[in-house]
Amino acid sequence: MLKKITFKIETITPMFLSGADQSKAELRAASIKGLLRFWWRALQAEEDLENLRNRESQIFGSSDEKTDGGSSFAIRIASVEDVKSVKDKFPKQNITVTSKGKSFPVNVLEYLAYGTLEYKKGEGNVFIREYYPEKIKFNIILSLPILHG
């Protein structure tokens, strides 16, 4: 028997994530599971690496042939809104930067989006990747086995 827990999520910053096609925004359950695994590791205070690896495998699954490999839970993404067009630009958030005695404005949000923007003459900085903007809402549905004992 499975217990399902639904988390209602709203983004507070743009999310640049994708699947096989890096130019298209795609929110995937595997990406969320990877983030959970990353933060789980970051919060562990375990000196015995073998024990840590075993606990991680029990929770998140493993490709190790010695174990069954499966995760102890399943994730599903639901109700994702449409992404913004690649032509959309971040709002201006200029700061003044001084370099080699010269001052000039820099849009800090465009600076932080390095690698996702391309300069096009006459258009300025244009996104070359789709993204999920802030305030996008979606649900993460976690399915967990109910343990008796």
Legacy VTK file of the C-alpha trace (Angstrom):
# vtk DataFile Version 3.0
C-alpha trace
ASCII
DATASET POLYDATA
POINTS 149 float
0.000 0.000 0.000
1.294 3.479 -0.888
0.870 6.785 0.826
0.796 9.787 -1.494
1.919 13.222 -0.359
1.400 16.254 -2.595
3.628 19.311 -2.265
2.382 22.531 -3.848
5.434 24.373 -5.198
5.891 27.944 -6.414
9.234 29.037 -7.833
10.885 32.133 -6.386
13.737 32.337 -8.909
13.961 31.350 -12.576
14.746 27.673 -13.190
17.015 26.815 -16.101
16.647 23.061 -16.454
16.057 20.722 -19.320
16.085 17.176 -20.619
17.937 15.889 -23.663
17.176 19.064 -25.657
19.094 21.718 -23.711
17.261 24.583 -25.450
13.820 23.484 -24.155
12.770 23.885 -20.539
11.692 20.610 -18.994
10.924 19.917 -15.357
11.570 16.235 -14.713
11.026 14.064 -11.661
14.640 12.844 -11.988
15.854 16.442 -11.510
13.836 16.817 -8.297
15.068 13.445 -7.029
18.655 14.508 -7.782
18.175 17.682 -5.746
16.753 15.688 -2.831
19.731 13.320 -2.998
22.175 16.246 -3.075
20.643 17.910 0.006
20.330 14.588 1.836
24.087 14.050 1.352
24.863 17.617 2.407
22.984 17.175 5.690
24.527 13.845 6.724
27.187 13.751 9.432
28.453 10.242 8.809
32.119 9.307 8.964
31.582 5.708 7.815
31.315 6.144 4.032
30.159 2.561 3.436
27.277 3.037 5.888
26.433 6.367 4.258
26.436 4.751 0.797
24.186 1.922 2.009
21.670 4.300 3.614
21.632 6.473 0.489
21.023 3.407 -1.699
18.124 2.302 0.502
16.454 5.692 0.151
17.297 6.838 -3.381
18.181 3.595 -5.133
21.437 2.485 -6.693
22.843 1.078 -9.909
24.816 -1.444 -7.838
24.022 -4.965 -9.068
24.327 -6.336 -5.517
21.207 -4.453 -4.397
17.747 -4.429 -5.915
18.575 -0.915 -7.168
15.117 0.522 -6.592
14.268 3.723 -4.791
12.141 3.647 -1.641
9.817 6.275 -3.111
8.487 7.571 -6.411
8.162 11.175 -7.593
5.717 12.588 -10.109
5.431 16.176 -11.355
1.946 17.525 -12.089
0.316 20.781 -13.233
3.395 22.511 -14.657
2.516 25.824 -16.301
3.864 26.840 -19.717
7.378 28.218 -19.962
8.185 31.727 -21.090
9.416 32.319 -24.603
13.150 32.352 -25.222
12.737 36.018 -26.259
11.664 37.171 -22.794
14.205 39.210 -20.875
14.841 39.636 -17.190
13.785 42.985 -15.754
16.547 45.563 -15.417
18.370 45.217 -12.121
21.368 47.407 -12.876
24.346 47.891 -10.616
27.309 50.117 -11.410
30.586 48.302 -11.961
34.014 49.927 -12.180
36.783 48.233 -14.127
40.110 49.723 -15.209
38.948 53.187 -14.142
35.698 53.066 -16.161
32.198 52.738 -14.700
29.307 51.109 -16.520
25.910 49.580 -15.663
25.500 45.810 -15.499
22.165 44.005 -15.277
22.991 41.645 -12.416
20.257 39.187 -13.429
21.682 38.902 -16.945
25.132 38.426 -15.420
23.841 35.573 -13.262
22.213 34.016 -16.349
25.581 33.709 -18.118
25.477 30.807 -20.545
21.757 31.105 -21.138
21.964 34.451 -22.963
23.359 35.407 -26.325
23.930 38.950 -27.613
22.131 39.671 -30.891
22.730 42.956 -32.694
19.636 45.139 -32.556
17.976 42.931 -29.941
20.480 42.977 -27.099
20.724 39.962 -24.821
18.304 37.226 -25.873
17.757 33.970 -24.025
18.964 30.976 -25.994
17.315 28.580 -23.543
13.762 28.370 -22.335
13.257 28.671 -18.615
10.600 28.492 -15.962
10.229 32.020 -14.554
9.571 32.879 -10.923
6.028 32.311 -9.607
5.417 29.164 -11.675
3.273 26.712 -9.716
3.388 22.925 -9.895
2.825 19.904 -7.704
5.296 17.253 -6.644
3.579 14.003 -5.743
5.621 11.662 -3.557
4.516 8.020 -3.291
5.873 6.125 -0.283
5.276 2.584 0.898
3.415 2.325 4.186
5.570 0.235 6.511
3.942 -1.945 9.130
5.828 -3.210 12.082
LINES 1 150
149 0 1 2 3 4 5 6 7 8 9 10 11 12 13 14 15 16 17 18 19 20 21 22 23 24 25 26 27 28 29 30 31 32 33 34 35 36 37 38 39 40 41 42 43 44 45 46 47 48 49 50 51 52 53 54 55 56 57 58 59 60 61 62 63 64 65 66 67 68 69 70 71 72 73 74 75 76 77 78 79 80 81 82 83 84 85 86 87 88 89 90 91 92 93 94 95 96 97 98 99 100 101 102 103 104 105 106 107 108 109 110 111 112 113 114 115 116 117 118 119 120 121 122 123 124 125 126 127 128 129 130 131 132 133 134 135 136 137 138 139 140 141 142 143 144 145 146 147 148
